[in-house]
Amino acid sequence: MIEARHLRVLRAVAATGSFSAAARELGCTQPAVSQQMKALEQSTGTPLLIRTGREMRLTQAGEALVRHASGILAGLTAAEEEVAAIAGLRAGRVRLVSFPSGSSTLVPTALAALRAAHPGTRVSLVDAEPPRSVEMLREGDCDVALAFRYEGANTTEDWSDLAVRPLLADRLVGLVPERHRLARTSSVAIGELADEPWIAGCPRCRRQLVQVCEGAGFTPRIDFATDDYPAVIGLVGAGLGVAVLPELALESVRPKGARAVAVEPAVRREIVALTLPDLAQVPAVAATLDQLARAATR
C-alpha cells in the first residue's frame, strides 16, 4: 500500500535531487528520508530511484509515481478537509499564493471577511507571479492561486485542468509624469508615446507591453524595468519615463508626481482564482474563493 507520507518524500527527492536536500526541505533527517524511500520501493515492488554519486535519478516507475503524486495528495487533502467539515469541525487551512497587486488589494478584503465568517480557518499567503503561481498549484504547494492572463496575448495559458473562478477584468492605464504634455488628457493612443522612454514591469508585463506597442507600429525603448509597482510609479513621477500599469496596481499606491490616463486601444488582463478540481470541494477553499469573488465586486 502506498502511503501519502511516502509520496511527499518521493516528490521532495525528485525536486531536490538528493536525500539530504529533501530532508532539509521536509524538516527531517536524511536517514528518515532513506527509510521512507525504501519502504515505498518495497510497497511498489520496483526501484523508483537510481543513485548516481550524490544525486538521485528517477526510474520510469518513479517518474510515473511523481506525475500522479500531486493529484493523489490533493485528493487526500480534499477528503480530509471534507470529512472534518462533515464531522462538525469548524477549522480549515488554505495556502494562498497571489501576485503583488492582488495581494495588496483583493486579498486583504477577502481574508478579513473570511476571518469574520470563519474564525477557525487559517490562511497563509505567499507572493508569486504567474506562471510560477500556477506551477505551485499544480505541484501541490498551494491550494488557491490568484493569477492573471492578458486578453489577446500571443501565448495563452492552458488552465483546462484547473477549477477557474473569474474575478474581474483589469484594464491597463497609462502613467505619465504630471508635467508631461499628455498629463491633462482623458485618454491617449499608445502610438502617441512611441518616442518616450519606458519603464516596464514584470517579465510577462514587459512582453505584453512590447506586443501592444509593436501592434501600434513601434518598439518601446525600455530604459528601466522592475517588478516593483511602487518603483515604476516613482520612476515615472521623477520624470524618467512613461509606463502602463494595471488599474489594480494603482489602487493601493498614491502615484505621487505621476498621472494616470486611459490608453487606447484598451488592453485588459483577466484576474482569476485557480484551484485544483478536488480542492474546489473543500469547504475552506470554497469559502476563500467566494470571498475573493466578493472582494472583486467592491
N, C-alpha and C positions, 0 to 999 in steps of 0.2 A: 504494500500500500504506500502510495506517495503522500508524504506529509507536506503541509504548506510551509512549515519552517525550513524544510529541506529545499523547497523550490526557491525560497527567498535567498538562501545561501548560494545556491547554484547561480541565480541571477546576479548576485553580487560578485561571485568569482568570474563569471563571464564578462561583467562590465569592467572589473579592475585588472584582470589578468593574473592574479596570484592569490594564494590563500591568505598571506599576511595583509595585503591591501584590503581584501574582502573582510578580514577580521576587524581592521580599523574602521571600515565603513559601518559594520554591523555592531560595533562596540563589544566584541567578544574576543576570545583568544584564538590563535592560529590552530592549536590542536583541536579546539571545538569545531572549527570550520572543517578541518580534515576528517574528523569523526563523522560529522553530518554528511559530508560528501560520500564517504564510504558507505554509510547507511543508505543513502539514496541510490547508489550504484547497485547495492545488494537488492534493494526493492525493485529496481527496474530490470535487474539481471543482465546488464550490459554496461561497459565502460562509457562514461559521459565526458571524461576529460583525458587529454593526452598531456603528460607532464614533460616539458622540454626545458631543462635547466630550471630557472626560477619562474618561468612563465607557464601558463596553462592554456591549452587549446581545446576547444570543444570538439567532440566527435560528432558524427552525423546525428546520432541519437541525442546527444547533448544540445545540439542546435535546435532540434525539433522540440525538445522539452522547454528550452528557454523561450522559444517562439510562442508557446502556449502558456507560459507561466503567468504573464500579466493578466490575461483573460481569466485564468483559473483563480488567481489571487483576488482579482476584482470581484469575481463571482462569490468567493468565500466571504469577502468583506460585506458584500450586499446581503448575503444570507445572515451573517452575524448581526448586522445592524437591524435588519427587518425582524429577526427573531427577538432581539432585545426590545424593539418597539412593541411588538405583539405581547411580550411578557409584561409590559407596563413600565419599563424603564424609561425615564424622561431624560435621556442622555444621548449624546452623539458626538462624533468627531468629523470635521470636514477640513481637508487640506486644500486651500485655495491658492492658485497662482494667477497673477494678473500683471498686465503691462502697466508702467508707472502712471500714466494719466488716468487709467481706470482705477488704480489703487488710491489716487487722491480725490476722486470724485464719486464714482458709483459705489465703490466698496465700503467706505465709511458709513454711508447712509444705509446700505443693505445690512451690514453687520450690526449696526446699532438696533435696527428693527428686529433682526434675528435674535439678538440677545434679550430684547424686551419680551419677545414672544416665547422664546425657548431658552431660558437662562442656563439650562444644563448643557447646552450644545457648545462645544469648544471648536473654535476655528483658528487655524494657523494661516499665515499669509506670507507668500514669497513673491518677489518681483521677477518676472521673466517676460521677454518679448516673444511673440510667435515668430517663427515656428517652434522655438525651443519649448515654450509653454505647452504646446500641443504634443510634442515628443514626451514631455514629462508625464502628461496624462496617459498616453499610450503605454509608457513604461511602468505605470503604477506608482509614480512618485507624487501624484496629487489626485484629488477627487473631482475638482472643478477647475477649469481653465478659462479665464476671461481672455478672449482673443479677438483679433480683427483681421479683415482682408479688404483690399481695395476693390471697388467696383471697376470692372474693365481692365484689371491688371493682366499683364501678359501671362503670368503664372498664377493659376487659381488652385488653392489648396483643396485636397480631397478630404472632406470630413464625413464621407458616406458611412464610415464605420462607427461614428460617434453620435450621441444624442445632442442636438443643436437647439439652443434656446435663443432666438433672435432678441436683441435688446434695443438697439437704436441704430439709425444711420447718422454718422458723424461727419459733417461737411468740413472740408479743408478751407481755411481762410488765409488770406494774405496778411503778412505782418511787415510794416514798413516803419522807418523812423518817423517820429511825429512831425518833423520839419521836411519830410520828403514831399516831392511835387505831387504825389498821388494820395497824400495822407488824408485829405479832406473829401475824397471822392467816395461815393457809396459802394462802387464796385469797379474792378479793373479787369481787363482781359489779360491773361497771363503773358501774352506776347508783348504787352507794354513794359514788362520787366526784363526783357531779353538782354539788355545791356547792363543790368545791375549785377553786383557781386552777391552771391547767395550764401546763406547759412543753412546747412542741411541737417536733418535729424538722424534717426537710427538707420541702419543699412537698408531695411525694407522701405522706409520712408524716402531714403535717398534714391533708390531705384524707381520708386513711383514718381518722384519729382522729375527725374531725368526723362521718364516716359512721357509725362504730361507736357513737359517743355518741348521735347522733340516733336510731339504731336502738334504743337503750335509753331513749329518751324525753327527752333533754336535749341542749342545745347547750353544749359546753365553753367556759368563759371562759379564753381563752388570754392569759396575761399576758406570756409570753416565748416567742420562737421562735428557734431556732438550728439550723444544720446540724451543729454540733459535738457529738457524743455526750458527750464528757467534760464539756463545758459544761452540757449538760442534767443530767447526774448531779450536777455541782457545785451547780447551782441548786436541785435537789431536796434535796441534802444540807444546804444552808443554810436549808431550811425555807420556800422561796419558792413551792412548789407541788408538784404530782404530775405523773407522766408515764407513758407506756407506751413501752417500747423493745423492739426485737428481742433475744432472748437472745444472739444473736451479738455484739451491740454491747457486752454486759456482760462477755464473755469476757476481753477484754484491758484492761479498766478496773476498778480497785478502787472500788466505789461507797462512798466514804467519807461517812459521815453519812446514808446512804440504805439502804433495804432493798427487795429485790425480792419481789414477791408475785404469785402466779398470778392471772390475770384471767379472769373468766367473763362472757360466752361466749368460748371460745377463738378467737383470731384468729391466723392464720399467714400468713407470706409464703413463697412458693416461690422458693428460690435456685437459679439455673441458670447454666450456662456456655453461651454462644452463640458460634457462628461461622458463616461462610458455607459452604454445602454443598461447594463446591470446596475451600475451605481445610481442611475436616474430613479430607481425604485426605492433607494434608501431614504427614509424619512428626513434625516438631517440634510442630505444632499438636495432632495427635492425642495425643502424649505429654503435653503440657500439660493437655489435657482429662482424660486418665487420672489424672494426679497430683492435679488439683483434686477429682476424684471420690473418690480415696482419702483426701485430706485431710478431706473432708466426713464420712467414716465414723469418724474417730478421735475 
